[in-house]
Amino acid sequence: MVNFRRYISGLTVLASGFFLAQTTVSTVLYSPAYDNQKSLNLPSPITSAVEKTILSAKELVDINVNTMMTDPVLKNADWGFVVYDPKTKKIISSYNENTPLVPASTTKLLTTETAMNLLGENYRWITQLEYSGSIDENGVLNGNLYVEGSGDPSLGTNKAGAWSYRDIISDFIGGLSREGIKKVNGDIIIQTALFKGNISKLPENVVWLENNNYYLPAGTTNGINPANEKLIVKGNSFSGNKKFFYVSPYNKQMVYADKYEGDAILTTKLPEAPAYLANSFRTTLVKSGIGVTGKVISKMTDASPENRKLVSAYKSPTLSDIIYYTNQHSDNGLAEALLKTVGFQSLGDQTAESGRRVVTEHLKNEGFDMMGLNYMDGSGLSRSNNVTPISQVKFLTSLMDEKYYKTYFNSLPVGGQSGTLKRMFIGTGNGQVFAKTGTLNKVKTLAGYMKTNTGKTLVFSLMVNNYAGSVDMVKKRMEKILEPALEL
């Protein structure tokens, strides 16, 4: 923790003869009008200029941290901060750096880095169209078409440059044309072993839906009181059947369910992307004059697989593209899919539990400071996630030696310019802060790198839990704490 007392005497002498009427650096006035001000009620520009002349950048960082201890927004909050020099491996300034705190979406740093480390930057998911049987002289396929998925989390979403369903279907139809297929005397079979279950247990106290994503978490609602939320019966944009909608208290999005059991279990039977692709494919074939006599069916396992020929293979964007999109937009669905992917690739099991095992084992192997770590999901939506500020900065420091560091660094939002940081650091720090943000109700976090005005790269973590006021007020204080660090 920083020590404010050693600066008191010098500042008192300075202030007594010159700034008697000015606001002192450790005082922040609070009133109803204060909430509506666009800037913090901190020292005047003249005071700040003199302080910068007399005090070092490190001392100014320490003073700002101490100031925030009495700030009405943060004084009763649980928060921690650390700025770290990756070259000297030393802490420059810190406060509660060893305290486990809820990291919110900065959890995605652990998930996405694990995926890049284990799978590689150029990893892609492949969705293939194949056929069995034979084609007669009239172009009739006496056999089946197969849509073989691999768990592509971006399939049909346009995310990270992914193709739309329409584009993929057009490519598939082009493949059939090249094979001379004019009619299908058989079924369209969906075959994928990845993520085959769409009923799963959730991290503790999380119920959520990532719209337009087909890996939809739905499970225990234990610990959530639906009386405090919104439960709607009837109506579903995905089917004509009656469904329940449950609104998550964390991101205000809806979970679609076949049944609701109070604070017990939610289950869902929403269509997976391969199923949506296959059904849309069949409809388009029929509309374009290519008849299909059979149906769309799923076959997760096949004891006696047919001999099949590849017609077309759609490749997803690279993993680096997916991670860029995930970190820039803080995409929860992609992060959870990455968690399941690393679990499947390492353990042959598509469950979130396997994903958590793989991530935590990877972190241990990489020397991650496990003290205070509780890794519950891939996205950071669970309030049971915990991590310390010091472990975050040491983790980010270790990445600087990885061959994929530049790619990973470039995936982070840039202050004042891109992603979830576009509206922070618009003035000071614009283009100099590269970090992952995190936001839950009364939780605001930020962890990443900064390029200082002296040419250094520093690593920092700033996590605030249970603050008072609005999230915008916390963001302003975060900027104020980090601002002098840019001069280090």
N, C-alpha and C positions, 0 to 999 in steps of 0.2 A: 504494500500500500504506500502511496506517496505520503510524504511528511510536509505538511503545510507550515508548521511552526517556524521552520528555519527561514521562511521568506517574510514573516510578519514584521520583524524589526526594520528591515530595509524598506519595505513598502510603506510602513508607518512614517518613517522619516521623509520619504519621498512625498507622501500624500499630505503631511502636515503643513508644509510650506507652499504647496502648489495646487493641491486638489482637494482642499478642505470641503468644498461644496459638491465634489463629484461623488458619484456612486462608487463604493469600494468594490474591489474585484471579487470579494467573497459574499456579496449581498445581491440577492435577486428579489425585487419587490414583487408582491403578488396581490392582485386585485381583479375584480371582474373585467376591468378594462385590459388588464395584462393578457388575458386569454385571447383577446382579439388582435393583439399587436402582431405585426408581421415579423418583427425581429426580437431577439432576446433583450431584456433590459439589463445589459452588461455595460462595462465601462465605456466612456465616450471615446471617440477616435483619438483625441489628444492623449488621454490616459493610456490607451492601448499602444500608441506609438512610443511613448516614453518607456512603458514596460518592456516593449520589444527591444529598445535600445539598451536597457539595463539588464534584463533577464535573458537567459538562454532559451532556446526553443524547448528544451526538455523541461526547464522550470515553468515555462508557460503551459505546457501540457499538464504538468502536475497541478498547477494552480487551477486550471479549468476543471480538472477532475475533482479537486477539493471544493470548488465552487458548486459543482453539481450535487455534492452531498447535502447541501442545504437548499437546493432548488425544490420548490413545491411539487414539481412533477416527478422528481426522482428520489426525494429524501426518504420516502417510505417504500421505495421499490427494492426488489432484489436485482442487483445488476453487477456486472463484472466487466473489466476492461484490461487489455494489455496491448502494448505496441512493442514489437520485438525486432531485433536486428539479426537477420539470418546469417550474416558474415561472422559476427562476433559471438553468435549464439547467446546473446545476453538480452535481458528485459530492459527496455529503456524507461518505460513507465507502466504502472499497473495498479489495479484496484480489484480486490476479490478475484484474482486471476485463477485461484484454485477452487472456486465455488461451482458446484454443478448447477447449471441453469438450463431452462427449456430453450433449445436452439432454433425451434421452428424450421423454416426451410433451409437454413444453413446446414441441416442434416443432409441435404442433397449433395453437398461437397463430398461426403463420405461415400455415398451411393454411386455417384457418377465417376469418381476417381477409381473406385474398385472395379467398375465395369471397364474403364479404359485400361487399367492395369492388367486385368485378367483376359480380356477379349481382344484388345488391340484397337488402335484408332480406326482401322479400315474394316472392322467387322461389319457384316451386313446380314440382314434377315432375307431369306429367299422364299417367295411364294410361287409355286410351279403349277402349270397346267400340263397334264399328261393324259394319255388315252390308252385303253386296253382294247383287245379284239382286232378286227380287220376292217379295211375300207374296201367296199366293192366298186365295180366299174361305174356305178351311178353316184358315187360319192357318199354312200350311206355307211356310217360307222356302226358296225354291229359289235358294240362294246360300250364301255363306260368312259366318261370323262372324270378326271380326278383333279380337284383343287387341293393341293398339298401345302399347308401353311407351316410356318416355323415360329410363330409367336411374334411376328412383326408388330410392334406397338404403334407404328406410324401408318399402318396400312389404311389407305383411303382417306387419310386425314388432311393431306396437304402440308402437314407439319414438317419442318426441316427440309422442304423440297420434295416430300413424298408425293407420289402420284395420287390422283383422285381415283375413286372406283371406276369412273367413266374411262379414264385413260388406261387403266389396267385391263378393263374389259375389252376396250378397243384393240389392245395389243393381243389379248387372248384370241379374239375373233380373227385377227390377222394371221395368227398362227394356225388356226383351223383352215383358213383359206389356203395357206401354203401347203397344207397337208391334203387339200382337195376334199375336205369334209363338208358336205352340204346338208346332212341330216344325221341325227344321233339316235340310234335305236338302242337306248340304254339310259342309265341314270347319270346324274352328276354327283359324285361322291366327294364329300369333304373329309380329308384325312389329315389330322394333326394331333400329335401327342403332347405338344406344348400347351400349357395353360388350359388343359381340357376341362377342368372344373371351373365353373363360374359361380360357385358357392364357396366362400372362404371366410375364415375367421379374421376379424380385423384386429389391428393394434388396439390396445386398451383405450376406451373412451373416444373412439373415432368411428363415425358413420358418414360416408361421403360418396359422392358420385362425380367423376370427371366426365363432363358432357362430351359426347362424340368420341368417347374412348370405350373400347369394348371389353377391357379387363376391369370390370366394375366391382370394387370392393363392396361387400355387403355381408354383415355377420352380426356379432354381438353388439347389443346396444346397452350393455350393462354399464351403469354409472351415468347414463343420460336420462334425464327426466323429460319425457315427451310433453308433459304438461307445460314445460317452459318453452317448447318449440312449437312446430306446426305439423299436424298430422292430417293429411288429406286423403279421402277415400274416393275411388272411382276415377277412371280416365287415365290413359297412358298413351304417349305419343308413339310408342313402339308397337303396341298391339291393341286390338279391340277388347281384350279381356280387362276386367276390372282389376286395378292394382292399388297398392298403397303408395303414397309419396311420404317420405320422411325427410324433413329438412335438417341438415347438419347444423349444429350450433357453432361450428368452427369456420366453415366457408360458405354457409348459407345456400348450399346447393342441395339438390334432392336425390334421395336414394329411392329407386323403384323396387317394390317388393311384391311377391305373391301373397305374403302374409306378414302380419305384424304381431309380435308376441310380447307386447309391453317392453320391459327393459331386458328381454332375453335375446331372441334370435330374429334376424331379418334374413330372408333368402330371396334370391333373384333369378330369373330365367331370361335375362335379356339376350338378344342375339349377339354372338361373337362376330368379329369382322370377317373371318373366312366364310361364315354362313351368310352374312349379308352380301358378300362378294359373289358367292355361288348362286344365290337366288336372283340377284340382279343380273348376273351373267346369263342365267337361263331365260329370264324375261327378255333380255336384249337379243338373244339368239332367236327366240320365237318371233319377235317383232321384225327382225331382219330377214326372216324367211328360212332360217335354219331350224327345222323342227326337232324337238326333244321329246321322245316318247315316255321317258321315265321321270323320276322325281329327284329332288335334291335331298340326299340323305347323308348322315354322318356315320363314319366308321372309324372310331378311335384306334381300335386294334384290328389286325387282320391276320388270322392264323394261316390262311392260304392266299397270299397276295398274288394278284394277277401280274403277268408280264406287262410292262407299260412302256410307252415311248414318250419322251419329253416333247412337248409342243412349244411351250414358252415359259420363261422364267423371269419373274419380276424381282429385282433386287431393291431393297430399301435404301435410303440414304445411309452413308457410313455412320458408324457409331460416333465419330467425332462430330458429325452434323447433328445427330440426335442429342448428344450431350450439350452442344452449343445451344440448341433450341430449349432444352430442359433448363439449363442454368439461366439463360437470358429471360425466359418467360416464367420461370419457376413452375414448370409443368408437373403437376402431381401425378397424373396418369402415366407419363413417360418414366418418371422416377420409380414408381412402383413396378412397372414392367421391367425396368433394368434390374431391379432387385430380384425379380423372379427369374430373369434370364441368367444372371450369374449363379443363382441357385441351381438351375437346371443344368447349365454347362459344367458345373463342378460336382454336383451330387446326383444328377439325373432325376431331380424332383422339382416340380414347378411351384412348390408352396412358398409362401412368404417366409415361413420359419426356416426353410433351407437357405433362402436368400440372406436372412439375418445371420445365420451361422457362417456363411461364406464371407460376408462383409466383416464381421467381427474377427474371424480367423485371419483374414487378410490384414486387418489393422494391427493385430498382435504381431504378425510376421514382419510388418513394416516398422515396428517399434513405436506404435501409437501409444500415448499415455492413457492407459485404460482406466485410471482412477477417475471415478465420477461418471464414466460413460454408461449410458443406458440407451441402446440402439433398438428402437421398437418398430420402425417402418422406414421405407425408402424415401419418403417425401418430406417428413417433418411435421405431418399433421397431428401426430399423437403428442399429447401433453405429457406422456410418460417418457419421452425422449429427454435425455440429459447429457450434457457435455460441459467441460470446463473451458474457459477462455484460453488458458495456457496450452491445453491439449490441441485446441484448434490451430493456434499459431505454430506450434511445433510440427503439426501435421502438414500445414501449408508450406512450412519451411522445407520439410523433407521432399516435397514434390519438386522443388527447384532443381533437384539432382536427377529427376526422371527424364528419359528421352522424349516423353510426350508433354513435358512441362509447358512448352510454348503453345501447343494446341490447347491444353487445359486452361492455361492463363487467358488465352484469347476467347474462351467460352464464357468468361465472367462478364457481367454487366459493367459498363464504364460510367463513372460518375458524370452526370450532366449530359450524357450522350446516348446511352443505349440501355435496353432491357429495363429491369425493375429499378435501376439507378438513374434513369433518365431525368427524373425530377428531383434528384438530390445532387448536391455539390454543383449547382448551376453556376455559381460564382467561383469562390475559392475551392480549389480541388477539382475543377472541371477537367476531365481527361487525365486525372492523376490517381484516381481511386478505382480499383478493379476488385469487385467484391460480390459475394452472394448475399442477398437480402433474405430476411425471414420475418413473417408477420402472422400472428394469431391474435385473438382477442387479448389485449393487455400484454402482448409479447412483441417486441421488436428487436431484431438482431442484425448484425452486419459482420462479415468476416472475409478477409481477403488481403490484398496487397495495395501499397501506395508507392508511387514514384515521387520522391521528394524533390524540392527545388535545388538540392545540392547533388542530385544524381543518384541517390541511394534508392534501393528497393527495400521497404520495410513491410513487415507482416503484422496484422492487427486483428483483434476480435473485440467486439463490443456487443454485449447481450443485456437486454433490459426486460425484466419480468415484473408484472404487477405494478405498473406505473400509474400515475394519476394523469388526468387530462386526455388529450387526443393523440393519435398516432403521429400527426403532423408536428405536434409540440415536441414529442420525443425525437423525431427525425432532426429537428432544428438543434436540439441539444447534442445529438450525436455529431452533427457537423461541427458544432462549436468545440467539442472535445478533441476532434481529430484535426481541426484546422491548423493549430501551431505545429503539429507533427510533420506537416509538409515542409517545414523549415529545418528539420533535423538533418 
